[in-house]
């Protein structure tokens, strides 16, 4: 995501929050209370503004806080491999080829941020930032306050609507107030449903000490286990509900709703009881998956002679162009359509054609009819690069094109020249055009 696009997302989100937060207070609640300050009005609006203030504060912290980056020249401690994720094949620490540095546990490379992020959860376009180790707590609190503020907003506006429809006395809202009631419902309810469902997922992940990426890994591991490809592997970072929450929001429950700095450096995480570095690494790998070999350091790239290869490097001999079958299966003229326009000198009205020897016609056999009804042949090989095409023989292509054109009945009036003399037939000129040679072959077939 570009810098301008990210700022547009953040600006739109900020405007939406401010509209939902302040438009009902100015255009709905304030006129309802007669545009005068009162204890009841303050008791109604102060809690709501406190929720909005905490919402905006955590949103700001989530957007500007660095989620965590791998220090330069960082290397895992070889003497203490407990809690260090290793590769299953080489038993070595994880390495990012893009950043050209080692990756700490639970770190992943973000293509938008173009760097590795500590304990990466996901890249959020609404905050234009990655959600990682140092701002995941702000993100959780932001979702929490969004849900609470939307519920309070919905209850506050609904109270005004019920007061209007109660029927105790006449209190008709103005047109401006009615418009803003509709607009607030149209914005608050979708936000509450969308963010509410998203919050439930992240609260569940918080209690299991799982990121979004690790949630996908757990789903994949469950699928492999269900198919019998791997044995059961426990998630190594599940410390219990209380300790899982403390690892993100801090150890003091009184400050869980207050912005705080998360504990730890993000370079190493405690493991669950009974889990050691000797156990199977997380995430478990599919044993049937293809393992790409390590790159040869002495390999020199060489451009191949042909970009299309088949099996051992040769072209596929059975491959045909994709349109050759359609040309062969083109329906023949049935006599109801003339082959030339009416203003042409050879035009004959349909149905009045004469069986002339000059018209070279070929009767279709039963085999040709079966071939017409046959489905189009699929290409033998089609890769992500495109279609494999055989080498082009231009003379053979021209010969095939002319033969197919001349086989169409009524399309051409074949000219039959006088048979050449014996002296001329003995002398073959190599410069004779291909069309003339094919015509001579056709004449020979007809005369014989």
C-alpha positions in Angstrom: 0.0 0.0 0.0 1.4 3.4 -1.0 1.9 6.2 1.4 -0.9 8.3 -0.1 -3.4 5.4 0.0 -2.5 4.7 3.6 -3.1 8.3 4.6 -6.4 8.3 2.8 -7.5 5.2 4.8 -6.4 6.8 8.1 -8.2 10.1 7.2 -11.4 8.3 6.2 -11.3 6.3 9.5 -10.7 9.4 11.6 -13.6 11.3 9.9 -15.9 8.3 10.4 -15.1 8.1 14.1 -15.6 11.9 14.5 -18.9 11.8 12.7 -20.3 9.0 14.8 -18.9 10.6 18.0 -19.8 14.2 17.6 -22.7 14.5 15.1 -25.3 13.0 17.5 -24.2 15.2 20.3 -24.5 18.4 18.3 -27.5 17.7 16.1 -29.6 15.2 18.2 -28.9 15.3 21.9 -28.1 19.0 22.3 -31.5 20.2 20.6 -33.3 17.5 22.6 -32.2 19.0 25.9 -33.2 22.5 24.8 -29.6 23.6 24.0 -28.9 24.3 27.7 -26.4 22.7 30.0 -27.8 20.5 32.7 -26.7 17.8 35.1 -28.6 15.2 33.1 -27.0 16.2 29.9 -23.5 16.0 31.4 -24.3 12.7 33.0 -25.3 11.4 29.5 -22.4 12.8 27.4 -19.4 12.7 29.8 -19.1 8.8 29.7 -19.6 8.8 26.0 -16.9 11.4 25.4 -14.5 9.5 27.8 -15.0 6.4 25.6 -14.4 8.4 22.5 -11.3 10.0 23.9 -9.8 6.6 24.9 -10.8 5.3 21.4 -8.9 8.1 19.6 -5.9 7.8 21.9 -5.4 4.1 21.3 -6.1 4.6 17.6 -3.3 7.2 17.5 -0.9 5.0 19.4 -1.7 2.0 17.2 -1.0 4.1 14.1 2.2 5.8 15.2 3.8 3.1 17.4 6.5 1.0 15.7 5.3 -2.6 15.9 8.8 -3.8 16.4 11.7 -4.5 14.1 14.6 -6.9 14.2 17.8 -5.2 15.4 20.6 -5.0 12.9 23.1 -7.9 13.0 20.8 -9.7 15.5 21.6 -13.4 15.9 20.0 -16.0 18.1 21.9 -17.3 21.1 23.4 -20.6 20.1 23.9 -21.6 23.8 20.3 -21.1 24.7 18.0 -22.4 21.9 15.0 -22.7 24.2 12.2 -20.7 22.6 14.0 -20.2 19.3 12.1 -21.4 16.2 14.3 -23.5 13.9 13.9 -25.0 10.5 12.7 -28.6 10.5 15.3 -29.9 7.9 18.4 -28.0 8.9 17.6 -27.4 12.6 19.0 -23.9 12.1 17.3 -20.6 13.1 14.8 -19.0 10.7 16.3 -16.7 8.2 14.7 -14.0 6.0 16.2 -13.9 2.6 14.6 -10.6 1.8 16.0 -8.7 4.8 19.1 -10.9 4.8 18.9 -11.4 8.6 17.8 -13.9 11.1 14.1 -13.9 12.2 13.2 -14.1 15.9 10.4 -16.3 17.0 6.9 -15.3 15.7 8.4 -12.7 13.4 7.3 -12.5 9.8 8.2 -10.3 6.8 5.6 -7.7 5.8 5.5 -6.9 2.1 3.8 -3.5 2.7 6.3 -2.4 5.4 9.2 -4.2 3.5 10.8 -5.5 6.7 10.4 -8.2 9.3 7.9 -7.4 12.1 8.2 -8.8 15.6 5.2 -11.0 16.6 3.4 -9.9 13.4 -0.4 -10.3 13.6 -1.4 -8.6 10.3 -1.0 -5.4 8.3 -4.0 -3.2 9.0 -4.8 -0.7 6.3 -7.1 1.3 8.6 -4.2 2.3 10.8 -1.6 2.2 7.9 0.7 0.2 10.1 1.5 -3.4 11.0 0.0 -4.8 14.2 2.9 -6.4 16.0 4.5 -6.8 19.4 4.6 -3.2 20.6 1.2 -2.0 19.3 -1.0 -5.1 19.6 -2.1 -4.0 23.0 -3.2 -0.6 21.6 -5.0 -2.4 18.8 -6.9 -4.6 21.3 -7.9 -1.6 23.4 -8.9 0.3 20.3 -11.3 -2.5 19.3 -12.6 -2.7 22.8 -13.4 1.0 23.0 -15.0 1.0 19.5 -17.4 -1.6 20.6 -18.3 0.1 23.8 -18.7 3.5 22.2 -20.9 2.2 19.4 -23.1 0.4 21.9 -23.4 3.6 24.0 -24.0 5.6 20.8 -26.8 3.3 19.7 -28.5 3.3 23.1 -28.3 7.1 23.3 -29.8 7.7 19.8 -32.4 5.0 20.4 -33.4 6.6 23.6 -34.1 9.9 21.7 -36.2 8.0 19.1 -38.2 6.2 21.8 -38.8 9.4 23.6 -40.2 10.9 20.4 -42.5 7.8 19.7 -43.6 7.2 23.3 -46.8 9.3 22.8 -46.8 11.0 26.2 -46.7 14.5 24.6 -45.9 16.0 21.2 -42.2 16.5 20.5 -41.7 16.3 16.8 -38.0 16.4 15.8 -36.9 18.8 13.1 -35.9 17.8 9.6 -32.2 18.3 10.4 -32.5 16.1 13.5 -34.3 13.4 11.7 -31.7 13.3 8.9 -28.9 12.9 11.4 -30.7 10.2 13.3 -30.9 8.2 10.0 -27.3 8.9 9.2 -26.1 7.9 12.6 -28.0 4.6 12.5 -26.6 4.0 8.9 -23.0 4.4 10.1 -23.1 3.1 13.6 -24.8 -0.2 13.1 -22.5 -1.5 10.3 -19.4 -0.4 12.2 -20.7 -2.2 15.4 -21.4 -5.4 13.5 -18.1 -5.4 11.5 -15.8 -4.3 14.3 -17.8 -6.4 16.8 -17.2 -9.6 14.9 -13.6 -8.7 14.4 -13.2 -7.9 18.1 -14.6 -11.3 19.1 -12.0 -13.1 17.0 -9.1 -11.0 18.4 -10.3 -11.3 22.0 -10.4 -15.1 21.5 -6.8 -15.0 20.0 -5.7 -12.8 22.9 -6.8 -15.5 25.4 -5.0 -18.1 23.4 -1.9 -16.0 22.8 -2.3 -16.5 19.1 -1.7 -14.1 16.2 -3.8 -14.1 13.0 -0.9 -15.7 11.1 -0.6 -18.4 13.9 -4.3 -18.9 13.7 -4.0 -19.9 10.1 -1.1 -22.2 11.0 -3.2 -23.8 13.6 -6.0 -24.4 11.1 -3.5 -25.9 8.7 -2.1 -28.2 11.4 -5.6 -29.3 12.3 -6.3 -30.2 8.7 -3.0 -32.2 8.4 -3.9 -34.0 11.7 -7.4 -34.8 10.5 -6.0 -36.3 7.3 -3.5 -38.4 9.3 -0.3 -36.8 7.8 1.1 -35.6 11.2 0.8 -36.4 14.8 -0.8 -33.9 17.3 1.5 -30.9 18.0 0.6 -28.5 20.8 0.8 -24.8 20.2 4.0 -23.8 22.2 3.0 -20.3 23.3 -0.2 -21.0 25.1 0.6 -20.2 28.7 -3.0 -20.1 30.1 -5.6 -17.4 29.8 -4.3 -15.2 32.6 -0.7 -15.3 31.5 -1.7 -14.9 27.9 -3.5 -11.6 28.6 -0.7 -10.4 30.9 1.9 -10.9 28.1 0.0 -8.3 26.0 -1.8 -5.9 28.4 0.5 -6.1 31.4 0.4 -7.9 34.7 -1.8 -5.4 36.5 -5.5 -5.9 35.6 -6.3 -2.3 36.7 -4.2 -1.0 33.7 -5.5 -3.4 31.1 -7.7 -0.7 29.6 -5.1 2.0 29.9 -2.3 2.4 27.2 0.8 0.7 28.5 4.0 -0.6 27.1 3.9 -4.4 26.5 6.4 -6.5 28.5 9.4 -8.1 26.8 11.6 -7.2 23.9 9.7 -9.2 21.2 12.9 -11.2 20.4 12.1 -14.2 22.6 8.9 -15.5 24.2 8.3 -18.0 27.0 7.1 -21.4 26.1 4.3 -23.5 27.6 5.0 -25.8 30.4 6.5 -29.1 29.2 7.6 -27.7 25.8 11.3 -27.7 25.0 13.3 -26.8 21.9 13.8 -30.6 21.3 10.1 -30.9 20.5 8.8 -30.6 17.0 9.0 -27.1 15.7 6.0 -24.9 15.0 4.3 -24.8 12.6 4.3 -28.5 11.7 5.2 -29.1 8.1 3.4 -31.3 5.6 5.6 -34.4 5.0 4.3 -34.7 1.4 5.1 -31.1 0.5 7.9 -30.5 -2.0 11.1 -29.3 -0.4 13.0 -26.8 -2.6 16.7 -27.4 -2.6 19.1 -24.8 -1.4 20.4 -22.5 -4.1 23.8 -23.4 -5.6 26.2 -20.5 -4.8 28.2 -21.4 -8.0 25.1 -21.3 -10.3 25.4 -18.9 -13.2 22.2 -18.0 -15.0 22.2 -18.8 -18.7 19.4 -17.8 -21.0 17.9 -20.9 -22.7 17.8 -21.2 -26.5 14.0 -21.5 -26.5 11.6 -20.2 -23.7 9.3 -23.2 -24.2 10.5 -26.6 -23.0 8.9 -30.0 -22.7 10.0 -32.7 -20.3 13.8 -33.1 -21.0 14.1 -29.8 -22.8 12.7 -30.6 -26.2 9.5 -29.3 -27.8 6.4 -31.2 -27.3 5.8 -33.1 -30.6 2.1 -33.7 -30.0 1.2 -30.1 -29.3 -1.0 -28.3 -31.8 -2.0 -24.6 -32.0 -5.1 -23.7 -30.1 -7.1 -22.6 -33.2 -6.2 -25.4 -35.7 -9.1 -27.6 -34.7 -11.5 -24.7 -35.0 -10.3 -24.0 -38.6 -10.7 -27.6 -39.6 -14.2 -27.8 -38.0 -15.4 -24.7 -39.7 -18.8 -25.5 -41.2 -18.9 -25.8 -45.0 -21.2 -23.6 -47.1 -24.6 -25.1 -47.5 -25.6 -23.3 -50.7 -27.8 -20.7 -49.1 -25.1 -18.0 -48.9 -23.2 -16.8 -51.9 -19.4 -16.9 -51.9 -19.1 -13.4 -53.5 -21.1 -10.2 -53.2 -23.9 -9.4 -55.6 -21.9 -6.8 -57.5 -19.2 -9.3 -58.3 -18.9 -10.6 -61.9 -18.9 -14.2 -60.7 -22.0 -13.8 -58.5 -24.7 -16.4 -58.9 -27.9 -16.3 -56.9 -28.2 -19.0 -54.2 -29.9 -22.1 -55.5 -29.0 -21.5 -59.2 -25.4 -22.7 -59.1 -24.4 -25.0 -61.9 -22.4 -28.1 -61.5 -19.4 -26.9 -63.4 -16.1 -28.7 -63.7 -14.4 -25.4 -63.1 -15.6 -25.5 -59.5 -13.4 -27.6 -57.4 -15.6 -29.3 -54.8 -14.8 -32.0 -52.3 -17.6 -34.2 -50.9 -17.3 -34.6 -47.2 -17.3 -38.2 -46.0 -18.7 -39.7 -42.8 -15.3 -39.4 -41.2 -15.3 -35.6 -41.9 -18.7 -35.3 -40.4 -17.6 -37.1 -37.2 -14.6 -34.8 -37.1 -16.8 -31.7 -37.3 -18.8 -32.9 -34.3 -15.7 -33.7 -32.3 -15.0 -31.4 -29.4 -12.1 -29.0 -29.6 -8.8 -30.5 -28.7 -7.1 -29.2 -25.6 -3.5 -28.1 -25.4 -1.1 -30.7 -24.2 0.8 -28.3 -22.0 -0.1 -24.9 -20.6 2.1 -23.4 -17.9 2.0 -20.2 -15.9 4.3 -18.6 -18.5 1.8 -19.1 -21.3 1.3 -21.6 -24.1 4.0 -23.8 -25.5 4.2 -23.4 -29.3 6.1 -25.7 -31.8 8.8 -24.3 -34.0 7.3 -22.5 -37.0 7.9 -24.0 -40.5 6.7 -21.1 -42.7 6.7 -23.1 -46.0 4.6 -25.9 -44.4 2.3 -23.3 -42.8 1.7 -21.6 -46.2 1.1 -24.9 -47.9 -1.4 -26.0 -45.3 -3.1 -22.6 -45.5 -3.5 -22.8 -49.3 -4.7 -26.4 -49.2 -7.3 -25.6 -46.6 -8.5 -22.6 -48.6 -8.7 -24.4 -51.9 -10.6 -27.3 -50.3 -13.6 -25.1 -49.5 -16.2 -25.8 -52.3 -17.2 -22.8 -54.3 -14.6 -20.5 -52.8 -12.3 -20.4 -55.8 -12.6 -21.2 -59.5 -9.6 -23.4 -60.1 -7.7 -22.4 -63.2 -6.6 -25.5 -65.2 -3.8 -24.5 -67.6 -2.8 -26.4 -70.6 -0.6 -29.4 -69.9 3.1 -28.5 -70.2 5.2 -30.0 -72.9 7.7 -32.8 -72.2 10.6 -30.5 -72.6 9.3 -28.0 -70.1 8.4 -30.7 -67.6 11.9 -32.1 -67.6 13.4 -28.7 -66.6 12.3 -27.8 -63.1 12.7 -24.3 -62.0 13.4 -23.9 -58.3 12.2 -20.3 -58.4 8.6 -21.3 -59.2 6.3 -19.9 -56.5 4.8 -22.3 -54.0 1.2 -21.4 -55.1 2.0 -22.4 -58.6 3.5 -25.7 -57.5 0.5 -26.6 -55.5 -1.8 -25.7 -58.4 0.3 -28.0 -60.7 -0.1 -30.8 -58.2 -3.9 -30.3 -58.1 -4.0 -30.3 -61.9 -2.1 -33.5 -62.0 -4.5 -35.1 -59.6 -7.5 -34.0 -61.7 -6.1 -35.1 -65.0 -5.2 -38.4 -63.6 
